[in-house]
Amino acid sequence: RHRKSSSTIRRILETYSVENWIVRPRTVTVILDVTYFRGFGVLVAYDPYAKETKGYESVLYYSVLTSTEKTVDYDIATDTMESIGYRIQAVVIDGRRGVREMLLAKGIPVQHCQFHQLQTITQCLTKRPKLPQNQELRAIACTLTKTTKPAFEARLDEWYGIHGTWLKERYTDPLTGRTRYRHDRTRRAYFSLRRNLDYLFTCRDETYAKQGIRIPNTTNPLDGQFGVWKKRINKHPGASKQRIITMLRSFFSGGTD
């Protein structure tokens, strides 16, 4: 269609230079997440509300990771953004506890992604649990996006009041002789909700709402962008790591495929 050979296209891509970002320091709510490509990851800081203001960039920061994500990567990301001039008023993450503790230590409010929390529940209980106790617990978890923290906590308390003894049941492993919890997966689901409870409803905290701080309840705005960018990159099979990074930088700065 373009009357160019594939080698010519590769040569053009290799010489392509991405324009420098125009940084517009401001107060932002940030989604922090990592996605992985062929042998490396990319940590992205994303402003989910940037598109509401013409000229504002959505991608505020990115870094290429040569190994799996670590808390220090998120620490560097927030420090770098603040040094540029961004004032971070809240962060949405997918649930890494070390990252959450690091952000809280800096005084940054944290929203635990409700979608990822539901994924954890599904991994533990499946989408169609057979035990009545698991069915009830999953039903409670599925109200996350429609309820408030006090109401959600009250339902968890009620569930535990009925099934707490059942949840503590143990048995002796015949192979090791050690005692184990009989309903381990249910315990993981229940205590995951308990551990994350204080951070699942930050998006609905009236204190932040009165300050005009908007916080999404999931990382989906960025996850959706990850899907778009990967679809574009998949049009270039066999692209080198450097070429993929160049294309990503183009997307981050507002380019297309």
N, C-alpha and C positions, 0 to 999 in steps of 0.2 A: 504493500500500500504506500509506503513512504519511499520506495525505490532505494533503500539502504540495506546493505548486508548486515548480518548479525555482528560481524567483527567491527564494522563502522559504528554500530550502536554502542558496542562495548567501549570503543575508544572515546566516544563522546561522553559516556558515563564516567570514564576514568578521569577526564579532564574537566568535568563539571565542578564548579565551585559554588557552594551554598552561600547566599548572602548572609551577612552578619545580622543577628537578631537585634531588633530595636527593643530594648528593655524599658518597661514602663512601671517603675516601682509603685506599689500600692498595697492596700490592705486586702488580703486574700484568704479564702478558704481553699485548702489544697487537698487533692486526692493523691496519695503516694502509693505506687504499685510497680511491680516488676513483671515484664514479659520476657520470654526466652525465644531465641532464634536458633541458628545452627551453631551450637557450641558456645554461645555467649548470651548474656542477659542485658536488658536495658531498664534502668530505674528511671521512672518519669514522675515529675511533679506537675499536676494538671489543675488548672482553674476551671471548674465546671460552669462558671457563670461568665466567663470571658466573652463569649459570643454575644451576650446581651449588650455589650458596649463595643461599638465599631472601632477597630484598630487595636484592641487588646489581644495579646497573644494568649493562647490556651495552655501551651507547654511552657512552663516557667523555668524548668531545669531538667536535664537528663544526664545520666552517666552510664558508661558501658561497663558491665561487670564480667570479669573473666571466670568467676566462680559463682556459686549460689549466693543469694542475697544474705547480707549480714546487717546487724543493727547499726554498725558503724557507717554503712553506706547511707542509711537514712539520716544518721546524725550529720554526716558531711553535707547531705542535700539541704537540710534545714538551715544549717550554719551558713552555707553558701548563699542561699536565697536571702537570708536576713542581712548578710554582708552587702548584697547588691542593693538592698533597700526595700525588699518586700517585708511586710509585717504580717506574719502568719497568725490568723485569729482562730483557726481550727484545722484539724487534719482528719481525713477519712482513710482508714487502713483496712487491710483484709484480716487482721487479727493476730499478727506476730506479737507475743507478749513482751519481748525485749524492746521492740520498737515502741510499743505503747508506754512502757515505763520510762523510756528515754524522753519521749515527747512530754509526758506528764511532769518529769523532772524539770523540763524547760518552761513549764507553766502553760503548755499548749493543750487546749481541750481536744479530746480524741473521740471520734465516732467509729465504733466497730461495725464493719459492713454487715448489715442484716442479711443480705443474700448469702454471704460466706458462712454466717452462723447457721442459716438453714441448710446449707450444703453439709456442714458438720453433722447436723442432726440426721440428715438423710444417709450419710455414710455410716452412722452408728445404728440407726433404726430401720433403714430402707424406706422407700416411698409408701410401701404397703405393709406395715408391721402386723404380725399375727397376734402377738400377746396384747390383751386389753390394756395393760399398763403402758406399753409402748405406743399404742394407738392414742391413748389419752395424752401422753407427753408430746407426741408429734403434733396433735391437734392444738395444744397450747403454743408450741413453737411457731406454728403456721399463722398465729395471730400477731406476730411481731410487728408487721407493718401497719396494723390496724388499731393497736391498743396503746395504752400509756404504761409507763414503768410501774406505778403502784398497782394497777389492775393486773399486769403481767406477773408481778412478784406475788400477788395474792393468789393467783391461780397455781403458781409453782409451789407455794406453801401448802395449798390445799392438796395438791397431788402428792407431795412428800408426806403430809400428815396421814394420808390413806395408805401409801405404798412404801413408806420409809423402812419399815421392818422387812418387807419383801426385798427391797433394794440392798439390804445388808446381808442377805443370805450368802453363806459360804459353803464350799465343798472341798474335799481333800483330793488333790490330783494324784491318781494312782501311780503315775510314772515318777513324780518327784517327791511325793509325800507332803507337798506344801499345800496350805489352804489358799483358795482363790475365791474371789467373788463370783457367784453364780451368774449374775446379770451384769457382767462387766461393760458391755456395750451400752446398756441403758444408763449405767453409772456415768460413763463418759459423756453421754448426751446431756444428762441432767446437770452434772457439775460444770460442763462447758457453759451452759446457760447461766448458772449461778456465778461463775468466775467473771463472765463478760457482762453481767446484768447492768453494772454501773456505767457501761460505755455503749450499750445498744440503743439508748434513747437520748443521747446527747443532742441529736438533731431536733428533739422536741422540748428541750430545756427552755423554760420560759425566760430564764436569766439571759440567755444568749439571744432569744427572740426579741426581748425588749431593747437590746443593744443593736438590733438590726443585723445580727449575724445569721446568715443562712448556711445550713449544713446539710448536704445530701445524706440520705440514710444508707447508701451503698456506694461501692466503687464502680458501678455500672457505666457511668459516663465515660470513664477512662477505659474500662474493659471493652466497651463498644468501639472506641477509637483503635485499640489494639487490633481488633478484628479487621477494621478497615485498612489499617497500615499493612497487616500481614497479607491481606488479599492482594494488595498492590504489589508487594514484594514477591508474591508467588508467581507473578507474571514474568519474573526474571529468574528462572531456575538455573542453578549453578553459579549464581552471583557470589563473589567473594565477600568475606566479612567486611572489608573496607568499603566495598560498593554498597552493601546493605546499610552500613552506617551512614554513608553519604545520602542514600535515598531517604532514610529515616530523618536525617537533619533537614532535608528538603520538606518532608511532610510536617515536621515540627514547626517549621518557619512559615507554614501556610501553603506549601506547594502541593501539587497533585502528582499523579503517576506519569 
